[in-house]
Amino acid sequence: MTPLGRFLHIERSRSTSPEADADASGTAERIGGVESPGRDPGPAASGADLDRFAPPPPPSLELAAPDGGERPFTRCLRCGMDHHVTVVECTSCGARLDAEEVRAFNDRLWAERRAEAAREAASQAERGAARARDDAEAAAAMRGAAEALAREVGESERRRLDAELGPGLLDALSAALEGAGRLLARVVRWIARN
């Protein structure tokens, strides 16, 4: 037998009798009763935790602005330990922090700190203004020194060229360069118009 013949005879031919069709429908009902079609499960889950890519949750605490003008802490009058403004009892010595004398002490302390911060800010502004003035004066002095040096070098070169070429030749050369510059300016203006 040839390989094609073996392939064609692997499975017996099926009969097309009505009993076989009835048997096939019974099988379909029996299987359909056991397995009902479910929902589409969607893409297979990878098992990775994708919540780490989600935006951060909103903060659960409201933080006070640091320069809101309110006192940021309460200092214990007895031991000097700082606490949050809502704490009513010192965690170090157990003293009450909501007493009137403690509030008055903390209000005075906070007023002194704010006045000191204002003085420091004014002092820093004065130092910045003085530094800016000093920088401007130094820049003006450097510019003046550079201009003086340029004049000195120019005069030195003029004296050298006068000695080498003669006094009239240098003046003639500078006049010729001036004329060439004017001529060049006219040519540029003419090109720009056309």
Sequence and secondary structure as in RCSB ss.txt:
>XXXX:A:sequence
MTPLGRFLHIERSRSTSPEADADASGTAERIGGVESPGRDPGPAASGADLDRFAPPPPPSLELAAPDGGERPFTR
CLRCGMDHHVTVVECTSCGARLDAEEVRAFNDRLWAERRAEAAREAASQAERGAARARDDAEAAAAMRGAAEALA
REVGESERRRLDAELGPGLLDALSAALEGAGRLLARVVRWIARN
>XXXX:A:secstr
  HHHHHHTSS      HHHHHHHHHHHHHHHHH        S      GGGGS     SS    TTSSS   EE
 TTT  EE TT  B TTT  BSSSHHHHHHHHHHHHHHHHHHHHHHHHHHHHHHHHHHHHHHHHHHHHHHHHHHH
HHHHHHHHHHHHHHH HHHHHHHHHHHHHHHHHHHHHHHHHHH 
